Amino acid sequence: MSPVFKYILIGFTTIMGLLMICFLYMVISIASVFGGIFERDYSIDELKTEYNDKEKEIDDLIKYFNQIKPKDKNVAIEFKNDKILERLVIVPSDTAKKSYQGWDINVKSLYQQEFKKDLNWSEDQVDELKNRLDEANCISIEDGEPIKIGFKRYGMGMYSFNVFQKNETDRSLFNDGCTYILVNYKLALEYGGGAIGRQCFSKQN
């Protein structure tokens, strides 16, 4: 084999190897975004079981969240891990005031000046909120009626437990057989919240 041909073969092999690595990276990235190798799908029955197993912890989480959240604001918070927030939304009750929405936020920012005036949370309170989410095996909590407890992300959406707090809430709005499944007077399951429009449960039972 001539030296020139040898170098051409080595170069060709290197380029093909790099292209294969890029292709595999793209496949893995797409699979992780749309639900695949790094996430698992949940059936309705599995979600019911998850909620029933953690009902007390979820109720305790809601009580604690209501104790620490500002009375004049609606808050949604999702933890990616102990150090980073996946998402934070702060909406003042006074519509004349500015809302906040951000992603990939350092948890330490919550008890520093940036958010101190809006949330007034201490480091201990943030740690306790994260601990209670962990105990409930959930990743987020969102103010409202019902209060939405984010269970796990799958693809472009999230499985959530909608826990009703008021008798007068119209439960029929949470039973469309697609995004919402009404389980009982207290709970409605949800799969949605993605960036590609309406989403439905893929596994019914």
C-alpha contacts under 8 A as a table, 3 or more apart, distances in Angstrom:
res1	aa1	res2	aa2	distance
1	M	5	F	6.67
1	M	6	K	6.55
2	S	5	F	5.34
2	S	6	K	6.18
3	P	6	K	4.96
3	P	7	Y	6.25
4	V	7	Y	5.28
4	V	8	I	6.26
5	F	8	I	4.99
5	F	9	L	6.10
6	K	9	L	5.14
6	K	10	I	6.23
7	Y	10	I	5.03
7	Y	11	G	6.09
8	I	11	G	5.11
8	I	12	F	6.05
9	L	12	F	5.08
9	L	13	T	6.05
10	I	13	T	5.15
10	I	14	T	6.13
11	G	14	T	5.10
11	G	15	I	6.20
12	F	15	I	5.21
12	F	16	M	6.18
13	T	16	M	5.16
13	T	17	G	6.08
14	T	17	G	5.07
14	T	18	L	6.26
15	I	18	L	5.14
15	I	19	L	6.17
16	M	19	L	5.04
16	M	20	M	6.11
17	G	20	M	5.10
17	G	21	I	6.28
18	L	21	I	5.10
18	L	22	C	6.23
19	L	22	C	5.08
19	L	23	F	6.12
20	M	23	F	5.03
20	M	24	L	6.17
21	I	24	L	5.19
21	I	25	Y	6.13
22	C	25	Y	5.06
22	C	26	M	6.25
23	F	26	M	5.16
23	F	27	V	6.27
24	L	27	V	5.07
24	L	28	I	6.13
25	Y	28	I	5.20
25	Y	29	S	6.06
26	M	29	S	5.06
26	M	30	I	6.11
27	V	30	I	5.27
27	V	31	A	6.09
28	I	31	A	5.08
28	I	32	S	6.11
28	I	37	I	7.87
29	S	32	S	5.20
29	S	33	V	6.30
30	I	33	V	5.19
30	I	34	F	6.20
31	A	34	F	5.43
31	A	35	G	5.68
31	A	36	G	4.91
31	A	37	I	6.53
31	A	38	F	7.99
32	S	35	G	5.31
32	S	36	G	5.52
32	S	37	I	6.45
32	S	38	F	5.86
32	S	39	E	7.16
32	S	155	G	6.70
33	V	36	G	7.79
33	V	155	G	5.02
33	V	156	M	6.18
34	F	154	Y	7.29
34	F	155	G	3.73
34	F	156	M	5.61
35	G	38	F	7.35
35	G	39	E	5.87
35	G	40	R	7.22
35	G	41	D	7.73
35	G	154	Y	5.23
35	G	155	G	3.59
35	G	156	M	7.25
36	G	39	E	5.54
36	G	40	R	6.83
36	G	155	G	7.28
37	I	40	R	7.58
39	E	153	R	7.53
39	E	154	Y	5.92
39	E	155	G	7.56
40	R	154	Y	6.64
41	D	154	Y	6.50
41	D	203	K	7.56
42	Y	46	E	6.00
42	Y	47	L	6.48
42	Y	203	K	6.64
43	S	46	E	5.13
43	S	47	L	6.32
43	S	201	F	7.65
43	S	202	S	7.60
43	S	203	K	4.61
43	S	204	Q	5.52
43	S	205	N	5.06
44	I	47	L	5.15
44	I	48	K	6.24
44	I	189	L	7.81
44	I	201	F	7.87
44	I	203	K	6.80
44	I	204	Q	5.49
44	I	205	N	5.21
45	D	48	K	5.07
45	D	49	T	6.27
45	D	204	Q	7.76
45	D	205	N	5.36
46	E	49	T	5.10
46	E	50	E	6.18
46	E	205	N	7.71
47	L	50	E	4.94
47	L	51	Y	6.16
47	L	189	L	7.62
48	K	51	Y	5.21
48	K	52	N	6.13
48	K	183	V	7.91
49	T	52	N	5.10
49	T	53	D	6.06
50	E	53	D	5.27
50	E	54	K	6.37
51	Y	54	K	5.18
51	Y	55	E	5.48
51	Y	161	F	7.57
52	N	55	E	5.14
54	K	57	E	5.27
54	K	58	I	6.07
54	K	136	A	5.59
54	K	137	N	7.58
55	E	58	I	5.09
55	E	59	D	6.14
55	E	136	A	7.82
56	K	59	D	5.10
56	K	60	D	6.16
57	E	60	D	5.03
57	E	61	L	6.10
57	E	132	R	7.20
57	E	135	E	6.31
57	E	136	A	4.97
58	I	61	L	4.96
58	I	62	I	6.27
58	I	133	L	7.81
58	I	136	A	5.38
58	I	149	I	7.96
59	D	62	I	5.16
59	D	63	K	6.30
60	D	63	K	5.12
60	D	64	Y	6.21
60	D	132	R	7.62
61	L	64	Y	5.21
61	L	65	F	6.07
61	L	129	L	7.38
61	L	132	R	5.52
61	L	133	L	6.61
61	L	136	A	7.46
62	I	65	F	5.07
62	I	66	N	6.14
62	I	147	I	7.81
63	K	66	N	5.23
63	K	67	Q	6.34
64	Y	67	Q	5.03
64	Y	68	I	6.50
64	Y	129	L	7.43
65	F	68	I	5.42
65	F	69	K	5.89
65	F	129	L	7.13
66	N	69	K	5.54
68	I	121	W	7.32
68	I	125	Q	7.60
69	K	73	K	7.66
69	K	74	N	7.93
69	K	75	V	7.22
69	K	119	L	6.81
70	P	73	K	5.49
70	P	74	N	7.58
70	P	118	D	7.64
70	P	119	L	6.09
70	P	120	N	7.89
71	K	74	N	7.91
72	D	92	P	5.99
72	D	93	S	5.36
72	D	94	D	7.63
73	K	90	I	6.56
73	K	91	V	5.44
73	K	92	P	4.18
73	K	93	S	5.24
74	N	89	V	7.95
74	N	90	I	5.84
74	N	91	V	5.05
74	N	92	P	6.27
74	N	93	S	7.04
74	N	142	E	7.89
74	N	143	D	5.45
74	N	144	G	7.13
75	V	88	L	7.48
75	V	89	V	5.61
75	V	90	I	4.74
75	V	91	V	6.45
75	V	142	E	6.01
75	V	143	D	5.40
76	A	87	R	7.67
76	A	88	L	5.72
76	A	89	V	4.99
76	A	90	I	6.70
76	A	140	S	7.39
76	A	141	I	5.79
76	A	142	E	4.00
76	A	143	D	5.95
77	I	85	L	7.37
77	I	86	E	7.90
77	I	87	R	5.78
77	I	88	L	4.64
77	I	89	V	6.50
77	I	140	S	5.55
77	I	141	I	5.73
77	I	142	E	6.39
78	E	85	L	5.77
78	E	86	E	5.39
78	E	87	R	5.12
78	E	88	L	6.51
78	E	139	I	5.68
78	E	140	S	4.04
78	E	141	I	6.63
78	E	150	G	7.76
79	F	82	D	7.10
79	F	84	I	6.33
79	F	85	L	4.31
79	F	86	E	5.31
79	F	87	R	7.11
79	F	130	K	7.52
79	F	139	I	5.62
79	F	140	S	6.29
80	K	83	K	7.72
80	K	84	I	5.52
80	K	85	L	5.16
80	K	86	E	4.80
80	K	139	I	7.40
81	N	84	I	5.48
81	N	85	L	6.92
82	D	107	V	7.44
82	D	130	K	7.48
83	K	106	N	6.02
83	K	107	V	5.26
83	K	108	K	7.51
84	I	104	D	6.02
84	I	105	I	5.57
84	I	106	N	4.75
84	I	107	V	5.29
85	L	88	L	6.96
85	L	103	W	6.82
85	L	104	D	5.35
85	L	105	I	4.98
85	L	106	N	6.25
85	L	107	V	6.03
86	E	103	W	5.37
86	E	104	D	4.96
86	E	105	I	6.87
87	R	101	Q	7.49
87	R	102	G	5.78
87	R	103	W	4.44
87	R	104	D	6.41
87	R	105	I	7.25
88	L	100	Y	7.75
88	L	101	Q	5.73
88	L	102	G	5.38
88	L	103	W	6.42
88	L	105	I	7.77
89	V	99	S	7.61
89	V	100	Y	5.56
89	V	101	Q	4.41
89	V	102	G	6.59
90	I	99	S	5.72
90	I	100	Y	5.03
90	I	101	Q	6.51
90	I	118	D	7.91
91	V	98	K	7.49
91	V	99	S	4.67
91	V	100	Y	6.50
92	P	95	T	6.41
92	P	97	K	6.27
92	P	98	K	7.15
92	P	99	S	6.27
94	D	97	K	5.71
95	T	98	K	7.42
102	G	105	I	7.02
105	I	109	S	7.23
106	N	109	S	5.58
106	N	110	L	7.79
107	V	110	L	5.72
108	K	111	Y	6.01
108	K	112	Q	6.74
108	K	123	E	7.69
109	S	112	Q	5.07
109	S	113	Q	7.49
109	S	114	E	6.36
109	S	115	F	6.67
110	L	114	E	7.23
110	L	115	F	5.35
110	L	116	K	6.69
110	L	119	L	7.55
110	L	121	W	6.79
110	L	122	S	7.94
110	L	123	E	7.89
110	L	126	V	7.62
111	Y	114	E	7.93
111	Y	115	F	6.55
111	Y	116	K	5.64
111	Y	120	N	6.97
111	Y	121	W	5.57
111	Y	122	S	5.34
111	Y	123	E	5.86
111	Y	126	V	7.94
112	Q	115	F	6.18
112	Q	116	K	5.61
113	Q	116	K	4.87
113	Q	117	K	6.99
114	E	117	K	7.43
115	F	118	D	5.25
115	F	119	L	5.92
115	F	120	N	7.16
116	K	119	L	5.48
116	K	120	N	4.50
116	K	121	W	6.62
117	K	120	N	5.77
121	W	125	Q	5.98
121	W	126	V	6.61
122	S	125	Q	5.16
122	S	126	V	6.39
123	E	126	V	5.19
123	E	127	D	6.16
124	D	127	D	5.09
124	D	128	E	6.04
125	Q	128	E	5.00
125	Q	129	L	6.11
126	V	129	L	5.12
126	V	130	K	6.28
127	D	130	K	5.18
127	D	131	N	6.12
128	E	131	N	4.95
128	E	132	R	6.13
129	L	132	R	5.19
129	L	133	L	6.27
130	K	133	L	5.10
130	K	134	D	6.19
131	N	134	D	5.02
131	N	135	E	6.15
132	R	135	E	4.97
132	R	136	A	6.21
133	L	136	A	5.08
133	L	137	N	6.13
133	L	138	C	5.19
133	L	139	I	5.97
133	L	140	S	7.07
134	D	137	N	4.83
134	D	138	C	5.99
134	D	139	I	7.19
135	E	138	C	7.70
137	N	151	F	6.97
138	C	149	I	7.01
138	C	150	G	5.87
138	C	151	F	4.36
138	C	152	K	6.65
139	I	149	I	7.69
139	I	150	G	5.57
139	I	151	F	5.83
139	I	152	K	6.71
140	S	149	I	5.70
140	S	150	G	4.56
140	S	151	F	7.09
141	I	147	I	7.29
141	I	148	K	5.74
141	I	149	I	4.55
141	I	150	G	5.95
142	E	147	I	5.90
142	E	148	K	5.01
142	E	149	I	6.42
142	E	150	G	7.92
143	D	146	P	7.88
143	D	147	I	5.30
143	D	148	K	6.80
144	G	147	I	4.91
144	G	148	K	7.26
145	E	148	K	7.96
145	E	163	V	7.86
145	E	164	F	6.22
145	E	165	Q	6.50
145	E	166	K	7.43
145	E	169	T	7.53
146	P	162	N	5.49
146	P	163	V	5.17
146	P	164	F	4.29
146	P	165	Q	6.05
146	P	166	K	7.86
147	I	162	N	5.67
147	I	163	V	5.35
147	I	164	F	6.48
147	I	165	Q	7.38
148	K	160	S	6.39
148	K	161	F	5.75
148	K	162	N	4.52
148	K	163	V	6.39
149	I	160	S	5.44
149	I	161	F	5.03
149	I	162	N	6.28
149	I	163	V	7.59
150	G	153	R	7.96
150	G	158	M	6.78
150	G	159	Y	6.24
150	G	160	S	4.36
150	G	161	F	6.45
151	F	158	M	7.17
151	F	159	Y	5.46
151	F	160	S	5.09
151	F	161	F	6.91
152	K	158	M	5.73
152	K	159	Y	5.42
152	K	160	S	7.25
153	R	156	M	7.55
153	R	157	G	5.90
153	R	158	M	4.10
153	R	159	Y	6.13
154	Y	157	G	5.52
154	Y	158	M	5.57
154	Y	159	Y	7.22
155	G	158	M	7.71
156	M	193	G	7.67
156	M	194	G	4.72
156	M	195	A	6.57
156	M	196	I	7.40
157	G	191	Y	6.39
157	G	192	G	4.84
157	G	193	G	5.19
157	G	194	G	4.30
157	G	195	A	7.80
157	G	199	Q	7.50
158	M	190	E	7.79
158	M	191	Y	5.49
158	M	192	G	5.59
158	M	193	G	6.30
158	M	194	G	7.33
159	Y	189	L	7.39
159	Y	190	E	5.65
159	Y	191	Y	4.59
159	Y	192	G	6.94
160	S	189	L	5.96
160	S	190	E	5.03
160	S	191	Y	6.37
161	F	187	L	6.72
161	F	188	A	6.14
161	F	189	L	5.03
161	F	190	E	6.37
162	N	187	L	5.65
162	N	188	A	5.02
162	N	189	L	6.07
162	N	190	E	7.10
163	V	186	K	5.68
163	V	187	L	4.92
163	V	188	A	6.73
164	F	167	N	7.87
164	F	169	T	7.54
164	F	185	Y	7.55
164	F	186	K	5.12
164	F	187	L	6.33
165	Q	186	K	7.64
166	K	169	T	5.74
170	D	173	L	6.16
171	R	174	F	5.50
171	R	175	N	7.23
171	R	182	L	7.46
171	R	185	Y	7.46
172	S	175	N	5.52
172	S	176	D	7.90
172	S	182	L	7.96
173	L	176	D	7.11
174	F	180	Y	5.12
174	F	181	I	6.42
174	F	182	L	5.86
174	F	188	A	6.31
175	N	178	C	7.90
175	N	180	Y	5.05
175	N	181	I	4.82
175	N	182	L	4.87
175	N	188	A	7.51
176	D	179	T	6.62
176	D	180	Y	5.52
176	D	181	I	6.63
177	G	180	Y	5.84
177	G	181	I	5.59
177	G	200	C	7.89
178	C	181	I	7.12
178	C	199	Q	7.02
178	C	200	C	4.31
178	C	201	F	5.86
179	T	190	E	5.44
179	T	191	Y	5.20
179	T	192	G	6.00
179	T	198	R	7.24
179	T	199	Q	5.80
179	T	200	C	4.70
179	T	201	F	6.42
180	Y	188	A	6.49
180	Y	189	L	5.61
180	Y	190	E	4.63
180	Y	191	Y	6.81
180	Y	200	C	7.95
181	I	188	A	5.48
181	I	189	L	5.04
181	I	190	E	6.48
182	L	185	Y	7.87
182	L	187	L	6.41
182	L	188	A	4.21
182	L	189	L	6.31
183	V	186	K	7.74
183	V	187	L	5.54
183	V	188	A	5.37
183	V	189	L	7.02
184	N	187	L	5.41
184	N	188	A	7.02
191	Y	199	Q	6.58
191	Y	200	C	6.23
191	Y	201	F	6.05
192	G	198	R	6.71
192	G	199	Q	5.29
192	G	200	C	7.12
193	G	198	R	7.94
193	G	199	Q	7.92
194	G	197	G	6.62
194	G	198	R	7.72
194	G	199	Q	7.57
201	F	204	Q	6.41
